Structures are given as C-alpha cells and as structure tokens.
Amino acid sequence: MPNVTITWYRNAGDENYLYGMPGGTIGPNGGSRTVSVPYGASYGLSASGSGPGSVAIRGSGTTLGLDDRQGAGADNDFNDMLVYVSAGYFSGARYYAPSPVYGCTDSNASNYNSNATIDDGSCVYPIPIPTLNANPTSYIRGGSSTLTWSVTNTSYANSITLNGDNVSATNPSGGLVVSPVTTTTYTLQVTYSGGSRTSSQTITVYQPPQITVYADSNPIPLGASTTLRWSTTGDASTLDIQPGIGSANLTSFTTISPTQSTVYVLTASGLGGVTSVEYPLTVWQPPVVDLNGPVSINFGESIDLVLTVQRATQSIELYVNKNIGTSQWELIESLTVQEYDNYVYTFIPPWSDFEQGNGIYEYPDFKLVAVGDGNLSNEDIHSLVIYIDRLPDYIQIPESDDKLKGEEPVITPDAEIVSEQIVINDIDVPVEIKADYPIQVEINNNAVWYDVRQI
C-alpha cells in the first residue's frame, strides 16, 4: 500500500472538522500525518464547523478546501481549512487513493521507472560482455604472448577475473605479457546479478624437438655392423639423418656398416623449430704396418730392417722364416707397443747355422705383425737374398825345387821344402781343398798336414 501524507491548515477562527479521511478525523487546528491506504480506494468526506451555518466541501486535485457558511457570512472561498495530500486526489467531496503504477522499481536497472509503485518484473540489466585477445596465439617454447581484454557495461559487473585472479575491467598499459611453457588456456570471466560470461584464448606452445640417439655397439671394428637407434619428442614432423640414411621416421632404427669413423647428424624439424644432434661412431681400423730393408746382403753382414707402425694397441711382433718355401715363422722380437716411424731394427743372422746349398740362397722372409683395437691385425713381409760365395778359387801351387814340370812321379818334398804361404780370406761357407795332383796342405800353421783329394 502506498503511504500518503495528509497536511491541513486552519485559516479562520472557527473550528472545522473533516471526517472520512484515511486515518480518522482531522481538525480543528493544523496538523500532518502519514497513513497507508490501499491502491485505488476512495473515501466519502463530510465536515462540520463551530458556526451556526453548514460547512461546504470542495476538493480538486491534491487540495481540499472547507468553507464555513455562517449565514450571510459565507464567503465561498473554501479556505477556512485547507487540506493537502501527497498522493491521490480530491474530487468534490471525495478522496481517491493513488492507483498503482507498474514498472521497474530497481534504480540499477536500465529501464528504471521512478514513478512505478509496484515492480512488475520488467527490470532490464545490461549484461557485461568480456573480450579476451592474445598476440600471438602460438609460439615455440621460450617465447611469450601479450594478453589484452575489455569488458562492456562494467557498472553491472560484480567481479572480473583472469584465470581466477581479479583484474581490472581493462588490460594494463601494454597488456599482460605471459610466457607459459606448455599450451595454456586463459579465461576472462565476468559475473553479474544475472549470471556470468567468459571469453577464452588458448596459447599454443610448441615444444622444440628433442632427439635421443645411440648405437648398440660403439666402437666397432672395420667390417662389422651395428644398429643405430633414435627417438624424437616434441613438435617435429620430419627427421633427416646424414650421411647416407636421409629421411627417416621420427622413431626407428637401422643397420649401419661404416668403413671409417663417422659423425651422424640427425636433424628434426617441425612446428617446434629445428634441432640437430651429432652422434660420433668410431670404427676401429687395422694397424698400419710397413716393413722395409735391403733386398740383398752378402754373407756375414747384419740386416737393418726399417719398421713403421701406427694404430697398434695390443702387440707388435717381428718374425723370421729361415726355410725357403715353408711357413715356419719364428718369433725373434716382441716390440714395445707404440708408434714407430722408420725405426731401424738390426738383425744378425746366426751364420753358424747356415748349410751349404747351390746357387743363391734366399735367406728368410721377415714378417712384421701388429694387433690393434678390436683385435684387428695387419702384417707386412719383406724378403731378401744373401749372396754366398761358393765359386772355387783356383790356386797355382809353386813348383818344387829341382823338379821338372810334369815329371813323374811327384815326390813330396821334405818338410823344409814347401811352397810359400797362400792366403785365402773370401770363404763364406765350409769348403774342400782339391787338387789335380796328390798334395798335402797345412792350414793356419797348425803343424798338421792334410791329404788333399785328387781331382
């Protein structure tokens, strides 16, 4: 029910009373009161005064006047008592309570009606609209993005949050720079009396490719194979392996048989960028072995062998084969495992072991054997010949005194009668002295005479 304030004033000396107004009789003096009246109610009014005459009532609008008619003294001005109402109206001698005005009575609503007395549920509240933007919306991990936002009708917003944190209705100067390391969704939420609204932006963070690579065996000896295995994570779409493999699946394996130490380069590329890794594979190589020396020597000389050895890590051995046409190798030296560059090794043959033969005697082959990583070995053989002087020396024995050449028989002279000493110094091997006549010889003045076989 509406509240109505009723105010009255006494304007003449008579005491006048008004009956029927809400809240009871008013008068005779001035006063004021507030009462609640039903919407649309009407009240019949009557009046009386202290004079002998009757009291007339005339009401119009929000004002009602009483006129005390005292005989001929009635002045017809209706101001002996004045009554005012704050709501409703007078018509003649009747008061009509105000009628209801339906509309939105909430001053926060956009259609607020200040005249409405009864809320009819028609209030309209503008909805705050959030807008969130990100620039850029994707990057490779390590980058950043700038968030900007705005909200309309902010006066109707109860709260504004970004991923749960309170923020102002507009973004800060320059925006909010964020650097998530994984793909992240940001949500701007606005709540208001009627509910909530959101605006979201997803920042996609691409992960740089990561490559893992290894071989089942590393190092490997020359001639062997191994399996190269690899896997790729992150945002990669292609993989290239060099040398020799080329385009490959992001995760796979393959058999490789390089002939020398090789660095494999794996390159993955895609939305996450480009990543390259190197994987060195060591291939053990056989030792480098080189054996040189004279191609021939004379009987009794030493043999200078020239050795060059590289990549020997386990053993270095020198052999000799004395027997022509066989493989009866005899170890003559185990050398210190190290690098050799034209190292001279002197070998003196056991000349006393030599046996006589015919023609040129091919003295031993020499073999240098080196063993390196992975038990890889290499060898080199050097052959030479030894010249042995087996040609006969023809010696002219001086004639005996007082004998004729060719005279028969040959008579051994007295011991005192001998030839001059004959020096023979180029014998390489044991020899036999023969003569075309029977003679005796003494060797190295040993006082022993030997019979010489007659040719």
C-alpha positions as CSV (number, residue, x, y, z in Angstrom):
1,M,0.0,0.0,0.0
2,P,1.2,3.5,-0.7
3,N,2.0,6.0,2.0
4,V,0.0,9.2,1.9
5,T,1.0,12.3,3.9
6,I,-2.0,14.4,4.8
7,T,-1.4,18.0,5.9
8,W,-4.0,20.5,7.0
9,Y,-4.1,24.2,8.0
10,R,-6.7,26.4,9.9
11,N,-7.3,29.6,8.1
12,A,-10.3,31.1,10.1
13,G,-11.3,31.3,13.7
14,D,-13.9,28.7,13.5
15,E,-13.2,25.1,14.5
16,N,-13.9,22.9,11.5
17,Y,-13.6,19.1,11.3
18,L,-13.2,16.8,8.3
19,Y,-14.5,13.3,8.5
20,G,-13.8,10.3,6.4
21,M,-10.1,10.9,5.6
22,P,-7.8,7.9,5.9
23,G,-6.6,7.7,9.5
24,G,-9.5,9.4,11.0
25,T,-10.9,12.9,11.6
26,I,-8.7,15.9,11.1
27,G,-9.0,19.4,12.6
28,P,-9.7,21.8,14.0
29,N,-6.1,23.0,14.2
30,G,-3.4,22.5,11.7
31,G,-1.5,19.2,11.6
32,S,0.0,16.4,9.5
33,R,0.1,12.6,9.4
34,T,1.1,9.8,7.1
35,V,-1.1,6.8,6.6
36,S,-1.0,3.8,4.3
37,V,-4.0,3.4,2.0
38,P,-5.0,0.7,-0.4
39,Y,-4.3,1.4,-4.0
40,G,-7.4,2.7,-5.8
41,A,-9.5,3.1,-2.6
42,S,-12.0,6.1,-2.3
43,Y,-13.3,7.8,0.7
44,G,-16.5,9.9,1.1
45,L,-15.9,13.1,3.1
46,S,-18.1,15.2,5.3
47,A,-17.4,18.3,7.5
48,S,-18.8,20.3,10.4
49,G,-17.9,23.6,12.0
50,S,-18.4,25.7,15.1
51,G,-20.6,28.3,13.4
52,P,-24.4,28.1,13.1
53,G,-24.1,27.6,9.4
54,S,-23.2,24.5,7.4
55,V,-19.7,23.7,6.1
56,A,-19.2,23.2,2.4
57,I,-16.5,21.0,0.9
58,R,-14.8,21.4,-2.4
59,G,-11.9,19.3,-3.5
60,S,-9.9,19.3,-6.7
61,G,-6.5,17.7,-7.3
62,T,-4.4,17.3,-4.2
63,T,-6.1,20.2,-2.4
64,L,-9.4,20.2,-0.5
65,G,-11.0,23.4,1.0
66,L,-13.7,23.9,3.7
67,D,-15.9,26.9,3.7
68,D,-17.8,27.7,6.9
69,R,-21.1,29.1,5.8
70,Q,-22.2,31.2,8.7
71,G,-25.4,32.6,7.4
72,A,-24.9,35.5,5.1
73,G,-21.3,35.4,6.1
74,A,-20.3,32.6,3.8
75,D,-17.6,33.9,1.5
76,N,-17.4,30.9,-0.8
77,D,-13.6,30.9,-0.7
78,F,-13.2,27.5,0.8
79,N,-10.1,28.4,2.7
80,D,-11.3,28.3,6.2
81,M,-9.5,24.9,6.4
82,L,-7.1,23.6,3.7
83,V,-6.2,20.0,3.4
84,Y,-3.3,18.7,1.2
85,V,-2.4,15.1,0.2
86,S,0.9,13.9,-1.1
87,A,-0.6,11.2,-3.2
88,G,-4.1,10.5,-4.5
89,Y,-6.5,13.3,-5.2
90,F,-9.8,15.0,-4.2
91,S,-12.8,15.3,-6.4
92,G,-15.6,17.3,-4.9
93,A,-16.3,15.8,-1.5
94,R,-14.5,12.5,-2.1
95,Y,-10.8,11.4,-1.7
96,Y,-9.4,8.9,-4.1
97,A,-6.2,6.9,-3.1
98,P,-3.5,6.7,-5.7
99,S,-3.7,3.9,-8.3
100,P,-0.8,1.5,-8.7
101,V,1.9,2.3,-11.3
102,Y,3.5,-0.9,-12.6
103,G,7.1,-0.9,-13.9
104,C,10.8,-1.4,-12.9
105,T,11.4,-0.1,-9.4
106,D,15.1,-1.0,-9.3
107,S,17.3,2.0,-9.9
108,N,20.1,-0.2,-11.0
109,A,18.1,-1.4,-14.0
110,S,18.4,0.3,-17.3
111,N,14.6,0.7,-17.5
112,Y,14.1,2.0,-14.0
113,N,10.8,3.9,-13.6
114,S,10.9,6.4,-10.8
115,N,7.1,6.7,-10.9
116,A,6.5,3.0,-10.6
117,T,5.0,1.9,-7.3
118,I,4.8,-1.8,-8.0
119,D,7.7,-3.7,-9.6
120,D,6.3,-5.8,-12.4
121,G,9.4,-7.8,-13.0
122,S,10.3,-5.9,-16.2
123,C,13.7,-4.6,-15.0
124,V,16.4,-5.0,-17.6
125,Y,20.0,-5.3,-16.5
126,P,22.7,-4.8,-19.3
127,I,25.0,-7.8,-19.5
128,P,28.7,-7.2,-19.2
129,I,30.4,-8.7,-22.2
130,P,34.1,-9.8,-21.8
131,T,36.5,-9.9,-24.7
132,L,40.0,-11.5,-24.4
133,N,42.7,-11.5,-27.0
134,A,46.2,-13.0,-27.3
135,N,49.0,-12.0,-29.6
136,P,50.5,-14.2,-30.8
137,T,48.3,-17.2,-30.2
138,S,51.2,-19.7,-30.7
139,Y,55.0,-19.7,-30.3
140,I,57.9,-22.1,-29.7
141,R,58.7,-22.7,-26.1
142,G,60.7,-19.8,-24.7
143,G,58.6,-17.2,-26.4
144,S,55.8,-15.0,-25.0
145,S,52.4,-13.6,-25.8
146,T,50.5,-10.4,-24.8
147,L,47.0,-10.7,-23.4
148,T,44.6,-7.7,-23.8
149,W,41.0,-7.6,-22.7
150,S,37.9,-5.3,-22.3
151,V,34.5,-5.6,-20.6
152,T,31.4,-3.7,-21.6
153,N,28.8,-2.4,-19.1
154,T,31.3,-2.7,-16.3
155,S,29.0,-0.9,-13.9
156,Y,26.8,-4.0,-13.9
157,A,29.7,-6.4,-13.2
158,N,30.1,-7.9,-9.8
159,S,33.6,-9.3,-10.5
160,I,36.2,-9.7,-13.3
161,T,38.8,-12.4,-13.1
162,L,41.5,-13.8,-15.4
163,N,42.2,-17.4,-14.7
164,G,40.8,-16.9,-11.2
165,D,42.7,-13.7,-10.4
166,N,40.9,-10.4,-10.0
167,V,41.7,-7.9,-12.7
168,S,40.5,-4.5,-13.7
169,A,37.9,-4.0,-16.4
170,T,40.6,-3.0,-18.9
171,N,44.0,-4.5,-19.5
172,P,47.1,-2.7,-18.1
173,S,49.2,-0.4,-20.3
174,G,50.9,-2.5,-22.9
175,G,48.9,-5.6,-22.0
176,L,49.8,-8.5,-19.8
177,V,52.8,-10.5,-21.1
178,V,52.7,-14.2,-20.3
179,S,55.2,-17.0,-21.1
180,P,53.7,-20.4,-20.5
181,V,55.9,-23.3,-21.3
182,T,53.1,-25.6,-22.3
183,T,49.8,-25.0,-24.2
184,T,47.6,-22.9,-21.8
185,T,44.1,-21.6,-22.0
186,Y,43.4,-18.2,-20.4
187,T,39.8,-17.3,-19.4
188,L,38.4,-13.9,-18.6
189,Q,35.2,-14.3,-16.5
190,V,32.6,-11.6,-15.6
191,T,29.9,-12.2,-13.0
192,Y,26.8,-10.1,-12.6
193,S,23.5,-10.3,-10.9
194,G,22.0,-12.4,-13.6
195,G,24.9,-14.9,-14.0
196,S,28.4,-14.8,-15.7
197,R,30.0,-14.7,-19.0
198,T,33.5,-15.8,-20.2
199,S,35.9,-15.2,-23.0
200,S,38.9,-17.6,-23.6
201,Q,42.1,-17.6,-25.6
202,T,44.4,-20.7,-25.9
203,I,48.1,-20.0,-26.4
204,T,49.6,-23.0,-28.1
205,V,53.2,-23.6,-27.1
206,Y,55.2,-25.8,-29.5
207,Q,57.9,-27.9,-27.9
208,P,61.3,-27.9,-29.6
209,P,62.3,-31.3,-31.0
210,Q,64.4,-33.5,-28.7
211,I,66.4,-36.3,-30.2
212,T,67.9,-39.3,-28.5
213,V,70.3,-41.5,-30.5
214,Y,72.7,-44.3,-29.7
215,A,74.2,-47.4,-31.3
216,D,74.1,-51.0,-30.0
217,S,77.9,-51.1,-30.3
218,N,80.3,-48.2,-30.4
219,P,83.2,-48.5,-31.3
220,I,83.0,-51.3,-33.9
221,P,85.9,-52.9,-35.8
222,L,86.2,-52.4,-39.5
223,G,83.9,-54.7,-41.4
224,A,81.4,-55.0,-38.6
225,S,77.9,-53.7,-38.4
226,T,75.8,-52.1,-35.6
227,T,72.3,-50.9,-35.2
228,L,71.7,-47.2,-34.9
229,R,68.6,-46.3,-32.8
230,W,66.9,-43.0,-32.3
231,S,63.7,-41.4,-31.0
232,T,62.2,-37.9,-31.3
233,T,60.0,-36.0,-29.0
234,G,58.5,-32.5,-29.2
235,D,56.6,-30.9,-32.1
236,A,58.6,-32.3,-35.0
237,S,57.3,-33.7,-38.3
238,T,60.4,-34.7,-40.3
239,L,63.7,-36.2,-39.5
240,D,66.8,-36.4,-41.7
241,I,70.0,-38.4,-40.9
242,Q,73.3,-37.8,-42.6
243,P,75.4,-39.2,-44.0
244,G,73.8,-42.0,-46.0
245,I,70.4,-42.5,-44.3
246,G,68.4,-39.5,-45.3
247,S,64.7,-39.1,-44.5
248,A,63.6,-41.3,-41.6
249,N,60.7,-42.0,-39.2
250,L,60.8,-39.9,-36.1
251,T,61.5,-43.0,-34.0
252,S,63.1,-46.0,-35.6
253,F,66.4,-47.9,-36.2
254,T,68.6,-49.1,-39.0
255,T,71.7,-51.2,-39.5
256,I,74.9,-49.3,-40.5
257,S,78.3,-50.6,-41.6
258,P,80.6,-47.6,-42.0
259,T,84.1,-48.2,-43.1
260,Q,85.6,-45.3,-41.1
261,S,84.7,-43.3,-38.1
262,T,81.7,-41.3,-38.9
263,V,79.7,-38.5,-37.2
264,Y,76.0,-38.9,-37.9
265,V,74.0,-35.7,-37.8
266,L,70.2,-36.0,-37.0
267,T,68.0,-33.0,-37.8
268,A,64.4,-32.9,-36.7
269,S,62.1,-30.0,-37.8
270,G,58.5,-29.0,-37.5
271,L,56.3,-26.5,-35.7
272,G,58.7,-26.8,-32.7
273,G,61.6,-25.5,-34.8
274,V,64.8,-27.2,-35.9
275,T,67.0,-29.3,-33.7
276,S,70.2,-31.1,-34.7
277,V,72.4,-33.5,-32.8
278,E,75.6,-35.2,-33.6
279,Y,76.4,-38.8,-32.8
280,P,80.1,-39.9,-33.4
281,L,80.6,-43.6,-34.2
282,T,84.1,-44.9,-34.0
283,V,85.3,-47.5,-36.5
284,W,88.5,-49.3,-35.4
285,Q,91.0,-49.5,-38.3
286,P,93.6,-52.2,-38.7
287,P,97.1,-51.1,-37.7
288,V,99.3,-49.5,-40.4
289,V,102.4,-51.8,-40.9
290,D,105.3,-51.2,-43.2
291,L,108.5,-53.4,-43.2
292,N,111.4,-52.5,-45.4
293,G,115.1,-53.4,-45.6
294,P,117.8,-54.3,-48.0
295,V,116.9,-56.6,-50.9
296,S,120.2,-58.4,-50.6
297,I,123.2,-58.7,-48.4
298,N,126.5,-60.6,-48.5
299,F,127.1,-63.5,-46.3
300,G,128.1,-62.4,-42.8
301,E,126.6,-58.9,-42.9
302,S,123.9,-57.7,-40.5
303,I,120.4,-56.8,-41.7
304,D,118.9,-53.4,-40.9
305,L,115.1,-53.7,-41.0
306,V,113.1,-50.4,-41.2
307,L,109.7,-50.5,-39.3
308,T,106.8,-48.2,-39.5
309,V,103.8,-49.0,-37.2
310,Q,100.6,-47.0,-36.4
311,R,97.4,-47.8,-34.5
312,A,98.9,-50.8,-32.8
313,T,97.4,-51.0,-29.3
314,Q,97.9,-54.7,-28.3
315,S,101.1,-56.1,-29.7
316,I,103.9,-55.7,-32.3
317,E,105.9,-58.8,-33.2
318,L,108.7,-59.5,-35.7
319,Y,109.1,-63.0,-37.2
320,V,111.6,-64.7,-39.4
321,N,111.2,-67.7,-41.7
322,K,114.5,-69.4,-42.4
323,N,113.2,-72.2,-44.6
324,I,112.6,-71.4,-48.2
325,G,109.1,-72.4,-49.4
326,T,107.7,-73.0,-45.9
327,S,105.7,-71.1,-43.3
328,Q,107.8,-71.9,-40.3
329,W,107.8,-68.5,-38.7
330,E,109.9,-68.0,-35.7
331,L,109.4,-65.0,-33.3
332,I,112.5,-63.0,-33.0
333,E,111.3,-59.9,-31.2
334,S,108.2,-58.5,-29.3
335,L,108.4,-54.8,-29.6
336,T,107.0,-52.2,-27.2
337,V,103.5,-51.2,-28.2
338,Q,103.9,-47.7,-29.6
339,E,104.1,-45.7,-32.8
340,Y,107.1,-46.4,-34.9
341,D,108.3,-44.2,-37.8
342,N,111.1,-45.6,-39.8
343,Y,112.5,-47.4,-36.8
344,V,115.7,-49.4,-37.6
345,Y,115.9,-52.9,-36.1
346,T,119.2,-54.6,-36.6
347,F,119.1,-58.4,-37.0
348,I,122.2,-60.5,-37.1
349,P,121.6,-63.9,-38.8
350,P,123.0,-67.0,-37.0
351,W,125.6,-67.6,-39.7
352,S,126.9,-70.7,-38.0
353,D,123.5,-72.4,-38.7
354,F,123.7,-72.0,-42.4
355,E,124.0,-75.1,-44.5
356,Q,125.6,-75.2,-47.9
357,G,123.4,-75.1,-51.0
358,N,123.6,-74.5,-54.6
359,G,123.3,-71.1,-56.3
360,I,121.8,-68.1,-54.5
361,Y,120.4,-68.9,-51.0
362,E,117.2,-66.9,-50.3
363,Y,117.5,-66.2,-46.7
364,P,114.5,-65.7,-44.6
365,D,111.4,-63.7,-45.1
366,F,110.8,-61.3,-42.3
367,K,107.2,-60.6,-41.2
368,L,106.1,-57.7,-39.0
369,V,102.7,-58.3,-37.3
370,A,100.7,-55.6,-35.4
371,V,97.4,-56.1,-33.5
372,G,95.2,-53.0,-32.7
373,D,91.8,-52.2,-31.3
374,G,89.1,-54.8,-31.9
375,N,91.8,-57.5,-32.4
376,L,92.3,-56.1,-35.9
377,S,95.7,-57.1,-37.2
378,N,97.9,-56.3,-40.2
379,E,101.2,-57.6,-41.4
380,D,103.9,-56.9,-43.9
381,I,106.6,-59.3,-45.3
382,H,110.0,-58.3,-46.5
383,S,112.2,-60.8,-48.5
384,L,115.9,-60.6,-49.2
385,V,118.6,-62.8,-50.6
386,I,122.0,-63.5,-49.2
387,Y,124.8,-63.9,-51.6
388,I,127.2,-66.7,-50.5
389,D,130.5,-67.1,-52.4
390,R,130.6,-70.8,-53.5
391,L,132.7,-70.3,-56.6
392,P,136.1,-72.2,-56.5
393,D,139.3,-70.3,-56.2
394,Y,142.0,-71.6,-58.5
395,I,145.4,-71.6,-56.8
396,Q,148.7,-72.1,-58.6
397,I,151.0,-74.1,-56.4
398,P,154.6,-73.1,-57.0
399,E,156.9,-75.7,-58.5
400,S,159.1,-77.9,-56.3
401,D,162.8,-77.2,-56.5
402,D,164.9,-79.1,-59.0
403,K,161.9,-80.8,-60.5
404,L,160.7,-80.6,-64.0
405,K,157.1,-79.7,-64.7
406,G,155.1,-82.7,-65.4
407,E,157.8,-85.0,-64.1
408,E,156.5,-88.3,-62.8
409,P,156.2,-89.3,-60.1
410,V,155.6,-86.3,-57.9
411,I,157.7,-86.6,-54.8
412,T,156.6,-85.0,-51.6
413,P,159.4,-82.6,-50.7
414,D,161.0,-82.5,-47.4
415,A,159.1,-80.7,-44.7
416,E,161.6,-77.9,-45.0
417,I,160.9,-77.6,-48.7
418,V,157.4,-76.1,-49.0
419,S,155.7,-73.5,-51.1
420,E,155.2,-70.0,-49.9
421,Q,152.1,-69.5,-47.7
422,I,148.9,-68.8,-49.7
423,V,146.3,-66.6,-48.0
424,I,142.6,-67.3,-48.7
425,N,140.2,-64.8,-47.0
426,D,136.9,-64.9,-49.0
427,I,135.5,-68.2,-47.9
428,D,131.8,-67.8,-46.8
429,V,131.0,-71.4,-46.1
430,P,132.9,-74.6,-45.3
431,V,134.9,-75.7,-48.3
432,E,137.0,-78.6,-49.5
433,I,140.5,-78.3,-50.9
434,K,141.0,-80.3,-54.0
435,A,144.0,-80.6,-56.4
436,D,144.8,-82.2,-59.7
437,Y,147.8,-83.9,-58.1
438,P,148.1,-85.5,-54.7
439,I,149.4,-82.9,-52.3
440,Q,149.2,-82.1,-48.6
441,V,148.4,-78.8,-47.0
442,E,148.9,-77.2,-43.7
443,I,146.1,-74.8,-42.5
444,N,146.9,-71.8,-40.4
445,N,150.3,-73.2,-39.4
446,N,148.8,-75.8,-37.2
447,A,151.6,-78.3,-37.9
448,V,149.2,-80.8,-39.2
449,W,149.3,-81.9,-42.8
450,Y,146.1,-83.0,-44.5
451,D,145.9,-85.1,-47.6
452,V,144.1,-83.3,-50.5
453,R,141.6,-85.2,-52.5
454,Q,142.8,-85.5,-56.1
455,I,140.6,-84.2,-58.8
